Amino acid sequence: MPDHIHILIGQSPIIRLSDLVREIKSESSRFINEKKASKYKFYWQEGFGAFSYSRSQRDDVIKYILNQQIHHKKKTFKEEYLEFLEKFEVEYNNDYLFDFF
């Protein structure tokens, strides 16, 4: 999607999620900018959202990710993200949410 990305990762519990996301953002930004894959300088917005799922839900999560273009014809990223926060009962402050375009 042009305004966000979903990544399904199986991760070792000894790796901090924030460290993993920092590496993904750093290395992908470097790659995109070195390859000049965009006519503009590429950078990631600050922050990230992460949600965990059980292994038994893996196939459903993969289908969900693969159908993003269809899914977002019905609901925006902002609507989707706020729904996830509510579904997972995450307390949040609107001041610290992403800059939704």
Secondary structure, DSSP 4 states (H G I P E B T S, - for coil): --S---------TTS-HHHHHHHHHHHHHHHHHHTT-SSS---PPS--------GGGHHHHHHHHHTHHHHHHHS-HHHHHHHHHHHTT----GGGS----
